[in-house]
Every structure is written in C-alpha cells, then in structure tokens.
Amino acid sequence: MTGSSGAGARRRPQRHLPLQIFLGFLVVYFLVPFWWVIVNSSKDAPGLFGGGNTLWFAEQVDYFGNLERLFTYDGGIYGRWILNSTLYALAGGIGATILAVMAGYGFAKYRFAGRRFGFSILLGALMVPATALVIPTFMMFSGLGLTNTIWAVILPSLLNPFGVYLMHVYARDAVPDEILDAARVDGAGEMRTFLTVAFPLMRPAVVTVLLLSAVASWNNYFLPLAMLSDNRLFPVTVGLGLWQGIASANNSGSTSLWSLIILGALVSVIPLIIAFFTLQRHWRGGLSVGGLR
C-alpha cells in the first residue's frame, strides 16, 4: 500500500509537466522583450548599431549618461511628457473608478425604471472598440472647442464600461443585501451605508478598476494623438512616437534618438510597476476578508 501510494505521488507531478513547460514558455516570451529594453537602454548609438549581441550589455554601460540626455534633450520635454501622463492617468483613473463604483453599485443594489435597458446598453458598449470612438469623439470635442486641451484626453477616459460591469458583478455577489438592510434599519442613510458598509467590501474590485483605468490612460496613444497638436501636452506614449518618427527620418541632428527612445520606454514602465506592487496588498487584504466572511 505504501509503495503504490509513493508511486502515485511520483506520477502526479508528471501530469502537470506540459502545463509547466507552457507556462515557462510564456514567462520567457513576456520577459525577453523587457530584458531587451533593459539591456539596450544602457547603450549608445554605436552599441545599438554596432552588430553586437542585442540581448547582452555592450562594453560601455552608460545608464546615467543616457538618463541625463533623456531628461535634457529638447529642453527637458520628456519630463513634461511624464508629468502629462501622470496627470492623465490619475485624473482619468480616479474619475473613471468613482463613476464605475457608483454606477456598478447602483445597477447591482437598486431597482429603478430603465435599469435593464441601461444595463443592456452598457453590455453593448463593451463590444465597441475604443479606437472606433476616437473620430466621433474628436468631432464632438472640436465642436465644443476642447481639442488640444487636457480635457480632450481626460474626459473621454472617465467612461469605462468594463469597470462598471466589473463593479456591478462584484457588488452583486460580495455585498449581501441583508447587511445593507440592517444598516438602513439602524438609521444609516444611503450614502453612509455605501461608504461604511458596501465600499469596504468592494475594495478589491475598486483597486482593480483603479489600476486598469490608470494603466489604460497611461498607455493611451490613439486618443491623445488625434486630440492634441501641442507637443507640450503630449503624454509619454505620443511623445516617444514623435521621437521615433524623427529618428526614422534621421532629422535629430547630432543626437541619436534611438537610445533615448529605448530608455524612455523603460522609464515610462517604472511608474506602472510601482503602482502594481503598491496596490497589490489591497487585493490580498480583500481576499483575506472575503475568505473570513
């Protein structure tokens, strides 16, 4: 009996071997481009185009020199682009999260006329690609005189149908109606019931929507490209695209922009990594609360 159980224990991990190989392949697939950016952001123009190993460092590693050139090129415009992206991500992410939380909670916990019809429209909005709305949005904002302003980027980012749907599903399952009824019986108003009872239970979903909305606003490219013409208002995505066009046309003068573009792409990822590791403790905390409940 002991021998057969031991043999079964040895055979059991082998069933997961193909899955482990596939996951290992995915890890390599996603990490190799990131490693390429880390390595090549340390190189100058001869190191990039000298024919060496693109997945390893050159003889001269010059992160600090490249960083200095990155933040001083063209009057330090890259730093302004980073600040613009931060503004768009914070305003769009926080605003979209607030609207998604209120709308999702309302759809989940209140009964009102047109609720099913409104939710059906919301589900239909999930099927519309965001890029398909850029041109109609541009025409509308152009008529209002809001193009080439920060509002042309922030206001469309406040609409997040997927965030509303996610909050609706989570609030429906994670916030029991009995708890809300008990709070109302105790004399709590709707706002106090939401803030003190429902909102803490919805925290993991709120953090998820916040992170997804902020990342979407940070990575947004087509919308600001269509809305903005002043490069001082560009986010970092559009700014790096501008530099790439200049570098491809070889109009950058004596400065090789390719090393700055690669390093700029690496620097632009760091805030997202910090945001993820900062907010992940709220996921763990929310899951622990859900498990205890």
N, C-alpha and C positions, 0 to 999 in steps of 0.2 A: 504493500500500500504506500509506504513511504517512497519507494523507488519510483512508482508510477506518478505520484504527486510531484516529485522532483523533476521527472522528465517533462511533465506538463508545464511546470514553471519555466523550464528551459525553452520549451517550444513557444510559449505565449509571446515573448517579445519579438519572435521572428515574424509574427503576423503583422506587426506594425513596421517592419523594416521598409517596405515600399513607401509607406506614408512618410517615414522619417527621411528617406532619400529625397522624396519630392519636396518636403519642407526645407531640407538643406539646400536643394537647388534653388528654391525661391529666395532663401536668405542670401545666397551668393548673387542671384540675379538682381536683387534690390541693393545690395551693398557695394557691388563693383562700381556702378556709376558714381556713388557717393565717395568712394575711395579715389576714383579718378579725379574728382573735383578737388579733394583734399591734397592730392599729390601735385596736380598741375597748377594749383593756385600758388604754389611756392616757387614756380619757375618764371624766368624772364622770357623774352621773345626767342633768343637763341635756344634756351632749354626746351621751349614748346615745339619749335620747328626744326630742331637740330637732328631729328631722327633717332633720338634715344628711346628708352623704354617708357611708354606713356603711363604705365602702372607703377612706376617707382620714381623716387626723387632724383633730381639732377645733382651734379657735383656741388652746385651752389644753391642752397636753400635760402630764399630771401622773402620770408613772410612779412617781416616788419617793413622792408623796403617797399614791397608791393602794397601793403596796407597804407603806408604814407602816401604813395602815389594815388591810391584809390580815393582817399579822402581829401586830396588836394587838387586832383585833376579838375579842370574847368571850374575853378573857384569853389571846390568842395560841393559840387552839385549832388554827388552820391549821398552825402549825409542828409541833404534836404529830401532826397527821394526816400530814404529810410524813415525819416520823420513823417513824410506824407503817408507812406504805407502804414505806419503805426497809427496815425490819426484815422485813416480809413478803416483799418482793422478794428480798432477799439470802438469807434462810433458805430460802424456797421454791425460788428459782432454783438455789442451790448444792446443796441437798439433792436436788432433782429431777435435777440434772445428774449427781451422784455415782451415784444409783440407776440412771439411764438408761445411763451409761457401763458400769457393772458388768454390768447385765442385757443390754445390747446386745452387749457383748464376749463374755459367756457364751453367748448364743444363737448367735453367729457362729463361735466358735472351739472350743467344747466339744460333745461328743456325750454325751448323758445320757438316761435314761428319761423319757419325757413331754415331750421337747423340742419335737416338732412340735405336740403338743396344747397346750402352754403358749404357743407362738408363735401358734397359731390363735386362742386366747383373746385374746392381745394385739391381733391384727388386728381381731377383733370389737370390742374396746374402742375402737379408733379410730373406729368408726362411731357410738358413743354420744355425743350432745351433752353437754357438761359441765353445762349447766343442768339436764338431766334427772336428774342425780345429786345435786343440791343438797338436795332434800327428803329422800330416803333418808339422805343424809349427816347432815343436821340431826337426824333422828330417832335415828340411831345415836349421835351425839355428845351429844344430850340425855340419852339413857340412861346415858351414861358421865359425865355432869356436866361436860362440857368446853365447852358453849356459853358464849358471852360471855367467852371467853378467847382469847389469841393463838394457842393451839394449834388452835382450831377453824378458823382461817384457814391456818395453816402446814402442818398435817399433810395435809389434802387436796391441797395444792399440790405435795406431794412425788411424787405419781403423775402421770407424764407418758408415756402410751403412745406418742405420736408421737415423743418423744425416744428411747425405747427402740428403736423401729423405725428411726429415722434412724441411731442408733449401730450397730445391727445391720448395716444395709446398708453403712455406711461402713467398719466394721471388717472386714467380709467381703471388700471389694474393695481396701482401702488397706493392710491388714496381711497380707503374704504369710505363708503357713504355714511356708515354708522358713526365714524369719528367726526365727520362734518356735522351730522345731525346732533351729536352730543355737544359739540361746541356751540351750535346755534341755541340749543336748549339752555345752555349755561349763560346765554345772553351775549355771546360774541357776535359782532356784525360780520358781514360777508368779507370785508377787507381784512379784519383781524383774523377771521377763520382761515383765510387764504395764507396770510403772512406767517401765522404762528403754528398752524396745523398742517396745511397742504404743502406749502413751499418747502419745509424741511424734508418731507418725504419725497419730494420731486427733485432733490438736489442733484443726484447723479445724472438725470436727464437734462437738467438745466446746464450743468457743466458740459455735457456732451454737445448740446446745441450751441453753447457759447464758443466752444473750441472749433466746432465745424464751421460756424458762421465767421469767426475771426480768420480762420485759415482760408476760407473761400474768398473773403475780402482781401486778404494779404496776397493771395495768388491770382487775383482777378487781373486779366490782361485785356480782353477784347473791349469791355465796357469803358475803362479809362482811355484806351486807345482811341475809341470813337468819340468820347465826350470831351477830351482835353486836347488843347493845342499848345498851351504854355508848358514848356518843359520843367518849369519850377513847380508845377502842380503834379507832375508825373509820380506815380508810385514806382517802386524799385523794379517791378516787372517790366513796365513800359520803358523805363529809363535804360535798363540793360538791353532791351530790344533796340532802342535808339543807338546805343553804342555799337551793337552788333552790326547794324546797317552801316554805320560809319566805318567800322573796321573792315567790313566786306568790300566797301568801296575804296578802301585804303586812303581815306581822307583824314586820318588822325594826326598828320604831321610826323613829328619825330617820336611820338609816344606810341608804343604798341598797346592797343586797347585790349587785345585778346587775354593777356594775363590779368588785366583789371576786370574784365568781364567774368572770367572764371572765379577770381577771388570774390568779386561782388556777389556772384551766385552763392558762394559758400557762406559769406557773411549774412546774406538775406535769409538763410535757412536757420541760423542760430536762434533768432527770437522764437521761431515756431517750436524748436526743440525745448527751449526753456519753458515755454508756455505749457507744453505737453507734460513735462516732468513736474511742473509746479501744480498743475490741476489734477494729476492722476491720483493724488491722495484723497481727493473728494470722491472719486469713483470707488476706491477701496472702502472709504468710510460709509458711502451709501450702500454698497453691497453688504457690509457688515450689519448695518441697521436693518436691511431687508432680511438677512438671514436670522437675526434675533427676533424680528417681528413674526 
